[in-house]
Amino acid sequence: MRTVRLLLFVVGAAATAYGGWLLLPQLGTALPWLIGGPVLHDVLVAPLVGLVGLALGRLVTNRLRLAWIAAGLTASATLLLIAVPLLWRPPSAPPNPGLPDRDYPLGLAVGLAVLWAAIAVVLVVATTVDRRVADRRTSGR
């Protein structure tokens, strides 16, 4: 097992070194993006999601519903973080005629809408099931 781990470490280190070597000529333009993503996450996204989660923890008492809402917030923050470069920066090259043009703001809006619609459906179903269970308990069935 130790030999396998050492072999995997050497292969991983070699792949990392090769990737760094390929990145070296583009480091000037790539460095802001390599640093900007983690900084944006650590300074803005993570604290904001954490504060909203704390506030929701006081408002939503059902743990299952809270978990679904927290998962939706986390997925929304991830989608927004991934979309920032596509929404913020103009294209760095002319459009490629072989690739279809994309409407990134519309795609982000549709993705967020589908995500929150699915979470809303889950929450409505959970509420309906909870009410039926409560009705059965009170009616003595």
C-alpha positions in Angstrom: 0.0 0.0 0.0 2.9 2.3 0.8 4.3 1.8 -2.7 1.0 2.6 -4.3 0.7 5.8 -2.3 4.2 6.8 -3.2 3.6 6.1 -6.9 0.4 8.1 -6.8 2.2 11.0 -5.1 4.9 11.0 -7.7 2.5 10.9 -10.6 0.4 13.7 -9.1 3.4 15.8 -8.5 4.6 15.3 -12.0 1.2 16.2 -13.4 1.1 19.3 -11.2 4.6 20.3 -12.4 3.7 19.8 -16.0 0.5 21.9 -15.6 2.5 24.6 -14.0 5.0 24.5 -16.9 2.2 24.9 -19.4 0.7 27.7 -17.4 3.9 29.6 -17.1 3.6 31.6 -20.4 0.1 32.7 -19.5 0.7 33.4 -15.8 0.4 37.2 -16.2 -3.2 36.9 -17.4 -4.2 33.8 -15.4 -2.9 35.0 -12.0 -5.7 37.4 -11.3 -8.3 34.7 -12.0 -6.4 32.1 -10.0 -6.2 34.5 -7.0 -9.5 36.2 -7.6 -11.8 33.2 -7.3 -10.6 32.1 -3.8 -10.5 35.7 -2.6 -14.0 36.4 -3.9 -15.3 33.2 -2.3 -13.6 33.7 1.1 -14.4 37.4 1.4 -17.9 37.6 -0.1 -19.6 34.4 -0.9 -18.8 32.2 2.1 -19.6 34.9 4.8 -22.8 35.9 2.9 -24.1 32.3 2.7 -23.1 31.8 6.3 -25.0 34.8 7.5 -28.1 33.9 5.5 -27.9 30.4 6.9 -27.7 31.7 10.4 -30.7 33.9 9.9 -32.7 31.1 8.3 -31.7 28.8 11.2 -33.7 31.1 13.5 -36.6 31.4 11.1 -37.0 27.8 9.8 -37.5 25.4 12.7 -37.8 22.2 10.7 -34.4 20.7 10.2 -35.2 18.9 6.9 -36.6 22.1 5.3 -33.6 24.0 6.6 -31.3 21.5 5.0 -33.0 21.8 1.6 -32.9 25.6 1.8 -29.2 25.6 2.8 -28.4 23.2 0.0 -30.2 25.6 -2.4 -28.2 28.6 -1.1 -25.0 26.7 -1.5 -25.8 25.6 -5.0 -26.9 29.1 -5.9 -23.7 30.6 -4.6 -21.7 28.0 -6.5 -23.5 28.8 -9.8 -23.0 32.5 -9.3 -19.3 32.1 -8.5 -18.9 30.0 -11.6 -20.8 32.5 -13.7 -18.9 35.6 -12.6 -16.1 35.3 -15.3 -18.7 34.7 -18.0 -20.9 37.6 -17.0 -18.3 40.1 -16.0 -15.5 39.9 -18.6 -16.0 40.5 -22.3 -15.0 37.6 -24.5 -11.2 37.5 -24.9 -11.3 36.2 -28.5 -13.6 36.7 -31.4 -16.5 34.3 -31.5 -15.8 30.8 -32.8 -18.2 30.0 -35.7 -18.0 26.3 -34.8 -19.4 26.9 -31.3 -23.0 28.1 -30.6 -23.3 31.5 -29.0 -24.6 31.4 -25.5 -26.7 33.8 -23.5 -24.9 33.4 -20.2 -27.2 35.7 -18.1 -30.2 33.8 -19.4 -28.6 30.5 -18.7 -27.7 31.5 -15.1 -31.3 32.8 -14.6 -32.8 29.5 -15.9 -30.4 27.4 -13.8 -31.3 29.3 -10.6 -35.0 29.2 -11.4 -34.9 25.4 -12.0 -32.9 24.9 -8.8 -35.3 26.9 -6.6 -38.4 25.5 -8.3 -37.2 22.0 -7.5 -36.5 23.0 -3.9 -40.0 24.7 -3.7 -41.6 21.4 -4.9 -39.7 19.4 -2.3 -40.8 21.8 0.4 -44.4 21.8 -0.7 -44.4 18.0 -0.8 -42.8 17.9 2.7 -45.4 20.3 4.1 -48.3 18.2 2.5 -46.9 15.0 4.0 -46.5 16.6 7.4 -50.0 17.9 7.4 -51.4 14.5 6.4 -49.5 12.8 9.2 -50.7 15.4 11.7 -54.3 14.9 10.5 -54.1 11.2 10.9 -52.7 11.6 14.4 -55.5 14.0 15.5 -58.3 12.0 13.9 -57.1 8.8 15.7 -56.6 6.6 12.7 
